[in-house]
Amino acid sequence: MTRPEILFPLFAGLDTLEGVGPKTAISLSGLGVEKPKDLLFVLPHSAVDRARKASVRDVVPPCTVTVEVEVGGHFAPRQKGRPYRVMVRDEALEFQLVFFHARGEYLQKLLPTGQRRLVSGRVELFDGIAQMVHPDHVLRCEEAGELPLFEPVYPLVAGVTQKIVAKGVASALARTPDLPEWIDPSLKTREAWPDWLAAIRAVHQPTDSADLAFTAPARQRLSYDELFAHQLTLSLARASLRRTAGQVSAGTGTLQTAVLAALPYQPTGAQTRAIAEIAADMALPLRMNRLLQGDVGAGKTLVAFMALLIAVEAGGQGVLMAPTEILARQHHEGLAPLAAAAGVRLEILTGRDKGSERAAKLAALADGRIGILVGTHAVFQKDVFFHDLRLAVIDEQHRFGVSQRMELGAKGANADVLVMTATPIPRSLALVSYGDMDISVLDEKPKGRKPIKTAMISTARLDEVVAHLARAVAEGRQAYWVCPLVEESEVLDYASAEARFAGLRAALGDVVGLVHGQMPNAEKDAAMARFVAGVTKVLVATTVIEVGVNVPNASIMVIERAEIFGLAQLHQLRGRVGRGEADSTCLLLYQAPLSESGERRLKVIRDSEDGFKISEEDMLMRGVGDLIGTAQSGLPRFRVADMERQAGLMAVAQSDARRLLHDDPDLSSPRGKAARVLLWLLDQDRAIKLIAVG
């Protein structure tokens, strides 16, 4: 596919623009500007009112003012480094124009004595005398029309001035073509959005502050274009995955029924719904690519296991991948009784399997005797072969980008893919990060899950907390104590895990264990195993326990210096308790005084157990980039759109993109061709490749 000709002028070299030389072109790259079209999307963040006034008398300095003046005398400095002054007079007042490091002959030409000029700039009072230092504009009266009444102010970087950007933008606008419309006509009419070219002109020529707001129709339209292009890319990725023929895996229900009969509880409505959605996908001759999103303790594992059983019922195999060995072992232990009830062979494969034991497992996997395999990423090593892999379930992979998800599918000939995450993601963010997937949400807690009592306690009351722990341990209960950092740091007074461990051991005896990130894996596993077995009653830990660890007897969670943790992290940590019969508590230990945002975070956690509500709050407080660490999230960088404030637009963009591709899969209709132009304009190279392949 080649770039449409209509866009050629916007993809020319930057130095083809007026006022942009090679040096300026290099500086502009700091604003993300590589081509003329990039300047169109560098939007002004504010503007200066340059409406004309009769006199400086009419304003209250310091402020920007535009007046017509008669030029008086020039006063060149006697000493180096002193300013050059030009006296001027408007209708009612005489004041000074002041220039530093200026060349006299240049100023004589710019401001000839006795002539009239229009000057615009910031006026300040200095020793009672009004001065305008370095006017922004000096124009002949007949050029007054060139001065915008409401002048846009652009973001800048080193080597770039307002004049350079404004001139570059004007030059880029002059060559901008009128592009065919890619927005659905009924949507455009409903929202009263302008055409694309009109919108681009409007954002660079604001007439008042309402034009600068993200709610202005022109800005809304350009935001939508960006979100729509992004969703079109994700929908194309989804369509190309779906075009990959999948295998039809229709379950018979026999194994699932056996497992449901063995369960001591009824699945929730949300679990039943998610299982049905997955079963329907697996029965299609297209590849499933689904995200299973559930809050802490919403019962994702059961849903995943049912999906794996469908693969086995259909005569194939399933694999469940966990990010760490601890989690893989835990999944294996948790699922073993269910697999036994169904009469399915379940095995675990990790980096620890060596020699003949490993060889035996690989042989059983290759000839189909193992129905379900649990493991770490070790299941993707070159010598691992499945007899007939139908379903790959990936646990906790918000660390897995779109491209890794695509690689994963390559292991099984067109295996269906189910990604699980226990991190509730705000809807707008799920649409951006997982828009190439279909989403099932578990939004109910299983029956019998008790609420967790959460309290905020100042570190000044540490002794009371330790005494409370001593009583709980005497009653046979178990607790986690989470510390923020390992190793004493002189700068930060965080209680290190080592020191806290020593202190608690002195108070409670040898029932206190320790696990942290610096330990060798084998030691970590052994420490966890002692806690799971109940030998250790209090486990002092860094956040290595955040994801997935399951110890039903643990009913107390102490989080030290809770104010420095993120909301999602606090919610995940709290979810480690409340899994058994006993009433559970979570103590948020904070160091006073709390910052405003620290206090707000802790109160959100104290007052709510709803992970989705918490994640929405988190996004409002921290912004999207921080929420998932933009560096590793592969999040798109939007130039106009604001994901936090325009979540609604994102949802519309997704359904619109999917509908367009459903009606016009190869984008060959007039609107489809217009959408191709949009993808080129916004550098959606991945989408363009996918169309070319498609």
C-alpha positions in Angstrom: 0.0 0.0 0.0 1.3 3.4 -0.9 0.5 6.7 0.8 -2.4 8.5 -0.8 -1.3 11.3 -3.1 -3.6 13.8 -1.4 -1.4 13.7 1.6 2.0 14.3 -0.2 2.2 18.0 0.7 1.8 17.2 4.4 4.5 14.6 4.3 7.1 16.7 2.6 10.3 17.9 4.4 9.9 20.4 7.2 12.3 22.7 5.5 9.7 23.2 2.7 7.7 25.3 5.2 8.1 29.0 5.4 10.6 30.1 8.0 11.9 26.5 8.8 15.6 26.0 8.1 17.6 22.8 8.8 18.4 24.0 12.4 14.8 24.9 13.2 13.7 21.5 11.8 16.0 19.7 14.3 14.7 21.9 17.2 11.1 21.2 16.2 11.6 17.4 16.6 11.6 18.1 20.4 7.9 18.9 19.9 7.4 15.6 18.1 7.3 17.5 14.7 9.0 15.6 11.9 6.6 16.4 9.0 4.4 19.4 8.1 1.3 17.4 9.2 2.7 17.1 12.7 2.5 20.9 13.1 -1.2 20.7 12.6 -1.6 18.6 15.8 0.6 20.9 17.9 -2.4 22.7 19.5 -2.3 26.0 21.3 -2.8 25.6 25.1 -3.8 29.2 25.7 -4.1 32.5 23.9 -3.3 36.2 24.3 -6.1 38.8 23.9 -4.7 41.3 21.3 -7.9 43.4 20.8 -7.0 47.0 20.3 -7.2 49.6 23.0 -7.2 53.4 22.6 -4.5 53.9 25.3 -2.4 52.1 27.9 -4.4 54.2 30.3 -7.3 51.8 29.7 -5.6 48.8 31.3 -4.2 47.8 34.7 -0.5 46.8 34.3 1.1 44.3 34.2 -0.8 43.0 31.2 -0.7 42.6 27.4 -2.0 45.5 25.4 -2.3 46.5 21.7 -2.3 50.2 20.9 -1.5 52.6 18.0 1.3 55.0 18.8 3.3 57.9 17.4 7.0 57.2 17.6 9.1 59.8 19.4 12.8 60.0 20.2 15.3 57.2 20.3 17.7 57.0 23.3 20.7 54.7 22.7 22.5 53.4 25.8 25.8 55.1 26.8 27.1 52.0 28.6 27.2 48.4 27.3 24.5 46.3 28.8 22.1 49.2 29.3 18.7 49.1 27.5 17.8 51.0 24.3 14.7 53.2 24.8 12.2 54.5 22.3 9.6 57.1 23.5 6.1 56.6 22.0 2.7 58.3 22.6 -0.8 56.8 22.3 -4.1 58.7 22.5 -3.7 59.6 26.1 -0.3 58.6 27.4 3.5 58.7 26.7 5.4 55.5 27.5 8.6 53.7 26.6 9.5 50.7 24.4 12.6 49.1 25.9 15.1 46.8 24.1 18.1 44.9 25.4 21.1 44.0 23.2 19.4 45.8 20.3 21.0 47.2 17.1 20.2 50.9 16.8 19.9 51.0 13.0 17.5 48.1 13.0 15.3 49.9 15.6 15.5 53.1 13.6 14.0 51.3 10.6 11.4 49.4 12.6 10.3 52.5 14.5 11.0 55.7 12.5 10.5 58.9 14.6 7.4 60.8 13.7 5.6 57.8 12.1 2.6 55.8 13.4 2.9 52.1 14.4 0.8 49.4 16.0 2.6 47.9 19.0 1.5 44.9 21.1 3.2 43.5 24.1 3.3 43.3 27.9 3.2 46.6 29.7 4.6 47.0 33.2 5.1 50.0 35.5 8.7 50.8 36.4 9.3 53.7 38.9 5.8 54.9 37.9 6.6 54.9 34.2 4.8 52.5 31.8 7.2 50.4 29.8 6.8 47.7 27.1 9.9 45.6 27.1 10.5 43.8 23.7 7.1 44.2 22.1 5.8 41.0 20.6 4.6 42.8 17.5 5.5 46.1 15.8 3.4 46.6 12.6 2.6 49.5 10.2 -1.0 50.6 10.6 -1.9 49.1 7.2 -0.6 45.7 8.3 -2.9 45.7 11.4 -5.1 43.0 9.8 -2.2 40.5 10.1 -2.4 40.6 13.9 -4.8 38.0 15.3 -7.2 39.6 17.8 -6.9 36.4 19.9 -3.4 35.0 19.4 -2.8 31.3 20.1 0.1 30.4 22.5 1.8 27.1 21.5 4.0 24.7 23.6 7.7 25.4 23.0 11.0 23.6 23.3 14.6 25.0 23.2 15.4 26.6 19.9 11.7 27.2 19.0 9.8 30.5 19.5 6.1 31.4 19.3 6.8 33.1 16.0 8.5 30.1 14.5 5.6 27.8 15.5 2.9 30.2 14.4 4.6 30.8 11.0 5.2 27.0 10.5 1.5 26.3 11.4 0.3 29.0 9.0 2.5 27.6 6.2 1.3 24.0 6.9 -2.3 25.1 7.0 -1.9 26.8 3.6 -1.1 23.5 2.0 -3.6 21.4 3.9 -6.0 19.7 1.6 -9.7 19.1 2.2 -9.9 15.4 3.0 -12.8 13.0 2.4 -15.0 12.4 5.5 -14.3 9.2 7.6 -16.7 9.9 10.4 -20.1 8.2 10.3 -22.5 10.9 8.9 -25.2 10.4 11.6 -22.6 10.7 14.4 -21.1 13.8 12.9 -24.6 15.4 12.6 -25.6 14.3 16.1 -22.4 15.9 17.7 -22.5 18.9 15.4 -18.8 18.4 14.5 -17.2 20.5 11.8 -15.5 19.0 8.7 -11.8 17.9 9.3 -10.3 20.9 7.5 -12.6 23.4 9.2 -11.7 21.8 12.6 -8.0 22.0 11.9 -8.3 25.7 11.0 -10.5 26.4 14.0 -8.2 25.0 16.6 -5.3 27.2 15.3 -7.5 30.3 15.0 -9.4 30.5 18.3 -11.7 33.5 18.8 -12.2 33.1 22.6 -11.3 30.9 25.5 -14.2 28.5 24.8 -12.4 27.5 21.6 -9.4 26.3 23.6 -11.4 24.0 25.9 -11.3 20.3 25.2 -15.1 20.4 24.9 -14.9 22.8 21.8 -16.5 21.0 18.8 -13.4 21.3 16.7 -11.2 19.8 19.4 -13.8 17.1 20.2 -13.8 16.1 16.5 -10.0 15.9 16.2 -9.9 13.9 19.5 -12.4 11.5 18.0 -10.3 11.2 14.8 -7.4 10.1 16.9 -9.4 7.6 19.1 -11.1 6.3 16.0 -7.8 5.7 14.2 -6.4 3.9 17.2 -9.5 1.7 17.6 -9.5 1.0 13.9 -5.9 -0.3 14.3 -6.9 -2.5 17.2 -10.0 -3.7 15.4 -7.9 -4.6 12.3 -5.6 -6.6 14.6 -8.6 -8.3 16.1 -10.0 -9.1 12.6 -6.7 -10.4 11.4 -6.5 -12.7 14.4 -10.1 -13.8 13.8 -9.3 -14.4 10.1 -6.7 -16.9 11.3 -8.8 -19.9 11.2 -9.2 -21.2 14.8 -10.2 -24.7 15.7 -13.8 -25.5 16.6 -13.6 -26.7 20.3 -17.2 -27.5 21.2 -17.5 -28.9 24.8 -19.7 -31.8 25.6 -20.3 -30.6 29.2 -19.4 -33.9 30.9 -16.2 -32.8 32.6 -17.7 -29.4 33.5 -20.7 -31.0 35.1 -18.5 -33.3 37.2 -16.5 -30.4 38.5 -19.6 -28.2 39.3 -21.0 -31.2 41.2 -17.8 -31.4 43.3 -17.8 -27.7 44.2 -19.0 -26.7 47.7 -20.7 -23.6 46.3 -22.7 -22.3 43.3 -20.8 -20.2 40.7 -21.9 -16.5 40.6 -24.0 -15.2 37.8 -21.0 -13.3 36.4 -18.9 -16.6 36.4 -21.7 -18.5 34.6 -22.0 -15.6 32.0 -18.2 -15.5 31.4 -18.0 -19.3 30.9 -20.9 -19.1 28.4 -19.1 -16.3 26.5 -15.9 -18.2 26.3 -17.6 -21.5 25.3 -19.4 -19.6 22.5 -16.1 -18.2 21.2 -14.3 -21.6 21.4 -17.1 -23.3 19.4 -16.5 -20.8 16.5 -14.1 -21.6 13.7 -12.3 -18.3 14.5 -9.5 -17.7 17.0 -10.7 -16.5 20.4 -8.8 -13.5 21.8 -10.6 -12.7 25.0 -9.7 -10.8 28.2 -11.2 -12.1 31.5 -11.2 -9.2 33.9 -12.2 -9.8 37.5 -11.6 -8.1 40.8 -9.6 -9.7 43.6 -11.4 -12.9 44.6 -14.1 -12.7 41.9 -13.3 -16.4 40.9 -11.4 -16.1 37.7 -9.6 -19.4 38.3 -12.8 -21.4 38.1 -13.8 -19.7 34.9 -10.4 -20.4 33.3 -10.5 -24.0 34.5 -13.9 -24.5 32.9 -12.5 -23.1 29.7 -9.6 -25.5 29.9 -12.0 -28.4 30.4 -13.9 -27.4 27.2 -10.6 -27.8 25.3 -10.2 -31.3 26.8 -13.8 -32.3 26.2 -13.3 -31.3 22.6 -10.4 -33.8 22.4 -7.6 -31.3 22.8 -5.3 -29.8 25.5 -5.1 -26.6 27.5 -2.2 -24.7 29.1 -2.4 -22.2 32.0 0.6 -19.8 32.2 1.5 -17.9 35.3 4.1 -15.1 35.6 6.0 -16.7 38.6 6.8 -20.1 39.8 5.0 -19.5 43.2 1.8 -18.7 41.3 2.1 -21.6 38.9 2.5 -24.0 41.9 -0.4 -22.5 43.6 -2.6 -22.8 40.5 -1.5 -26.4 40.3 -2.4 -27.2 43.9 -5.7 -25.3 43.7 -6.8 -27.1 40.5 -5.6 -30.6 41.4 -8.8 -31.6 43.3 -11.0 -30.2 40.5 -9.0 -32.0 37.9 -9.3 -35.2 40.0 -13.1 -34.7 40.1 -13.1 -34.5 36.3 -10.7 -37.4 35.8 -8.3 -35.2 33.8 -4.5 -35.5 34.0 -3.1 -32.1 35.2 0.7 -31.5 35.3 3.0 -28.6 36.1 6.1 -27.6 34.1 8.6 -25.0 35.4 12.2 -24.2 35.0 12.9 -26.6 37.9 11.9 -29.7 36.0 15.2 -31.4 34.9 16.4 -34.6 33.4 14.3 -37.8 33.1 11.3 -36.2 35.0 11.1 -33.4 32.5 11.6 -35.8 29.6 8.7 -37.9 30.8 6.4 -34.9 31.1 7.3 -33.7 27.6 6.6 -37.1 26.2 3.2 -37.3 27.9 2.4 -33.8 26.6 3.5 -34.6 23.0 1.3 -37.7 22.8 -1.7 -36.1 24.5 -1.8 -38.0 27.8 -1.6 -34.7 29.7 -4.9 -32.8 29.3 -4.0 -29.6 31.1 -0.5 -28.2 31.7 0.2 -25.4 34.2 3.5 -23.6 34.0 5.6 -20.4 33.8 6.8 -19.1 30.4 9.0 -22.2 30.4 6.1 -23.9 28.6 7.2 -21.9 25.5 10.7 -23.4 25.3 11.6 -24.9 21.9 11.5 -28.6 23.1 7.9 -28.3 24.4 5.4 -29.8 22.0 1.7 -30.3 22.5 -0.3 -33.0 20.9 -3.3 -30.7 20.2 -3.2 -27.4 22.0 -6.6 -25.7 21.8 -6.5 -23.1 24.6 -3.8 -21.0 26.2 -4.8 -19.1 29.3 -2.3 -16.3 30.5 -2.7 -15.2 34.1 -1.9 -11.7 35.2 -0.5 -10.5 32.0 -1.1 -6.7 32.1 2.7 -7.0 31.5 2.0 -8.6 28.1 1.6 -6.3 25.2 -0.4 -6.9 22.0 2.6 -8.2 20.1 3.5 -10.8 22.8 -0.1 -11.9 22.7 0.2 -12.5 19.0 3.5 -14.5 19.4 1.8 -16.6 22.1 -0.8 -17.8 19.7 1.9 -19.2 17.4 2.8 -22.0 19.8 -0.5 -23.9 19.3 -1.7 -24.2 15.8 -4.3 -21.4 16.1 -5.0 -22.0 19.8 -7.7 -19.8 21.4 -6.3 -17.3 23.8 -7.7 -16.2 27.2 -5.9 -13.5 29.1 -6.8 -13.1 32.8 -6.1 -10.0 34.9 -7.0 -9.3 38.5 -6.2 -5.6 38.0 -9.6 -3.9 37.5 -9.0 -1.5 34.6 -11.2 1.5 34.0 -13.4 1.0 30.9 -11.7 3.6 28.8 -8.3 2.2 29.6 -9.4 -1.4 28.8 -10.6 -0.1 25.4 -7.2 1.4 24.7 -5.0 -1.4 26.0 -7.2 -4.4 25.1 -9.3 -3.0 22.2 -8.1 -5.9 20.0 -9.7 -8.3 22.4 -13.3 -9.2 23.5 -13.8 -8.6 27.2 -15.6 -10.7 29.9 -16.0 -9.0 33.3 -16.5 -10.7 36.6 -18.2 -8.0 38.7 -19.7 -10.1 41.5 -18.0 -11.6 44.6 -18.7 -15.3 45.2 -21.2 -16.0 48.0 -19.8 -16.3 51.4 -16.8 -13.9 50.7 -16.8 -11.8 53.8 -16.1 -8.1 53.7 -12.7 -7.0 54.9 -12.6 -4.4 57.7 -10.1 -1.7 56.7 -8.7 0.9 59.2 -6.2 3.7 59.0 -3.7 3.8 61.9 -0.8 6.2 62.5 2.6 4.6 62.9 2.7 6.3 66.3 0.4 3.5 67.5 2.7 0.7 66.3 2.9 -0.9 69.8 -0.9 -1.4 69.8 -0.7 -3.1 66.4 2.0 -5.5 67.5 0.0 -6.3 70.7 -3.1 -7.0 68.5 -1.0 -9.3 66.4 0.3 -11.2 69.4 -3.3 -11.9 70.5 -4.3 -13.0 67.0 -1.3 -15.4 66.7 -2.2 -16.9 70.1 -5.7 -17.6 68.7 -4.1 -19.5 65.7 -4.6 -16.8 63.1 -2.0 -15.7 60.4 -1.0 -12.3 59.2 0.9 -10.6 56.5 3.1 -7.5 57.3 4.0 -5.7 54.1 7.0 -3.3 54.2 7.8 -0.7 51.5 11.5 -1.3 50.9 14.4 -3.6 51.6 17.7 -2.4 53.0 18.1 0.6 55.3 18.4 3.7 53.3 19.8 6.7 55.1 17.8 9.1 53.1 14.5 7.4 53.5 13.2 6.4 56.9 11.2 3.5 55.5 11.2 0.6 58.0 13.2 -2.0 56.0 11.8 -5.5 55.9 15.0 -6.8 57.6 14.6 -4.4 60.6 10.8 -5.0 60.9 11.4 -8.8 60.8 14.0 -8.5 63.6 11.6 -6.3 65.7 8.6 -8.6 65.3 10.6 -11.7 66.0 11.8 -10.1 69.3 8.1 -9.4 70.2 6.4 -12.6 68.9 9.1 -15.3 68.8 10.1 -17.5 65.9 6.7 -17.7 64.4 7.7 -14.7 62.2 9.0 -15.4 58.7 10.5 -13.2 56.0 10.3 -13.0 52.2 11.6 -10.3 49.9 12.7 -9.6 46.4 16.4 -9.9 47.1 16.2 -13.5 48.2 17.1 -16.4 45.9 14.0 -18.0 44.4 14.4 -21.3 46.3 14.6 -19.5 49.7 11.6 -17.4 48.7 9.6 -20.5 47.8 10.6 -22.2 51.1 9.6 -19.2 53.2 6.2 -19.1 51.4 5.7 -22.8 51.8 6.2 -22.5 55.6 3.6 -19.8 55.8 1.1 -21.8 53.6 1.7 -24.8 55.9 1.0 -22.6 59.0 4.4 -23.1 60.5 5.0 -19.3 60.2 2.2 -17.2 61.6 3.4 -13.8 60.6 5.0 -13.2 57.2 7.0 -10.0 56.8 7.2 -9.3 53.1 7.9 -6.8 50.4 5.3 -6.5 47.7 6.3 -9.9 46.2 3.1 -11.3 47.6 0.9 -8.7 45.8 -0.3 -11.0 43.1 -2.2 -14.2 43.5 -0.9 -15.8 46.7 -3.6 -17.8 48.5 -3.5 -18.6 52.2 -7.1 -19.0 53.4 -6.1 -18.9 57.1 -4.4 -15.5 56.8 -6.9 -13.0 58.0 -4.8 -9.9 58.9 -3.0 -7.6 56.5 -0.8 -4.9 57.8 0.6 -2.5 55.2 3.3 -0.3 56.5 3.7 3.3 55.1 0.5 2.6 53.1 0.5 6.2 52.0 3.4 5.6 49.5 1.6 2.7 47.7 -0.6 3.2 44.7 -4.4 2.5 45.0 -4.3 -0.6 42.7 -1.4 -2.0 44.8 -3.2 -1.4 48.1 -6.3 -3.1 46.7 -4.3 -6.1 45.5 -2.5 -6.5 48.8 -5.8 -6.3 50.8 -7.2 -9.0 48.5 -4.7 -11.5 50.0 -6.9 -11.8 53.1 -10.6 -12.5 53.4 -10.3 -15.9 51.7 -11.2 -18.1 54.6 -13.8 -18.5 57.4 -12.4 -15.9 59.8 -13.3 -12.2 59.8 -10.5 -10.3 58.1 -8.9 -6.9 58.7 -6.5 -4.7 56.8 -4.6 -2.1 58.7 -3.2 0.8 56.7 -0.2 2.1 58.8 0.7 5.6 57.7 3.2 8.2 58.9 1.6 11.5 59.9 1.2 14.1 58.7 -0.4 12.8 55.5 -0.3 14.7 52.2 -3.7 15.6 50.8 -3.4 13.0 48.0 -2.0 10.4 50.4 -5.1 10.9 52.6 -7.5 10.7 49.7 -5.9 7.5 48.5 -6.1 5.8 51.9 -9.7 6.9 52.4 -10.7 5.5 49.0 -9.4 2.1 50.0 -10.9 2.3 53.5 -14.3 3.1 52.1 -14.6 0.8 49.2 -13.8 -2.8 48.2 -15.0 -2.4 44.6 -11.9 -2.7 42.5 -13.5 -1.1 39.4 -14.6 1.9 41.4 -11.1 2.1 43.0 -9.4 2.0 39.6 -11.6 4.8 38.2 -10.6 6.9 41.2 -6.9 5.9 40.6 -7.1 7.1 37.0 -8.7 10.5 38.1 -6.0 11.0 40.7 -2.9 9.8 38.8 -3.7 10.1 35.1 -3.6 7.3 32.6 0.2 7.2 32.0 1.1 6.6 35.6 -1.7 4.1 36.1 0.0 1.4 34.1 3.5 2.9 33.7 3.4 4.2 30.1 7.0 3.0 29.4 6.0 -0.6 29.6 2.3 -0.4 28.7 2.6 0.3 25.0 -0.1 2.9 25.5 -0.6 5.1 22.4 0.5 8.7 22.9 -2.5 10.9 21.9 -1.8 14.4 20.7 -5.3 15.8 21.0 -7.4 13.3 22.8 -7.5 13.1 26.6 -8.3 9.6 27.7 -9.3 10.6 31.2 -11.8 13.2 30.2 -13.0 11.6 26.9 -13.6 8.0 28.0 -17.1 8.2 26.4 -15.7 9.1 23.0 -13.4 6.1 23.2 -16.3 3.8 23.6 -18.1 5.3 20.6 -14.9 5.1 18.6 -14.6 1.4 19.3 -18.1 0.4 18.3 -17.9 2.7 15.3 -14.5 1.1 14.2 -15.9 -2.4 14.6 -19.1 -1.6 12.8 -17.2 -0.1 9.8 -14.9 -3.2 9.5 -17.9 -5.5 9.8 -19.7 -3.7 6.9 -16.5 -3.0 4.9 -13.7 -5.5 6.0 -11.2 -4.3 3.4 -12.0 -0.6 3.6 -13.0 -0.3 0.0 -16.2 1.8 0.3 -15.9 5.6 0.0 -15.9 5.9 3.8 -13.5 3.0 4.1 -11.1 4.7 1.7 -11.4 7.9 3.7 -10.5 5.9 6.8 -7.4 4.7 5.1 -6.4 8.3 4.5 -6.9 8.9 8.3 -4.7 5.9 9.2 -1.9 7.3 7.0 -2.3 10.8 8.3 -2.0 9.6 12.0 0.9 7.2 11.4 -1.1 4.1 12.2 1.5 2.0 10.4 0.5 -1.2 12.0 -3.0 -0.8 10.7 -1.7 -0.1 7.2 0.4 -3.3 7.3 -2.7 -5.3 8.4 -4.8 -3.9 5.6 -2.0 -4.7 3.1 -1.8 -8.3 4.5 -5.6 -8.6 4.6 
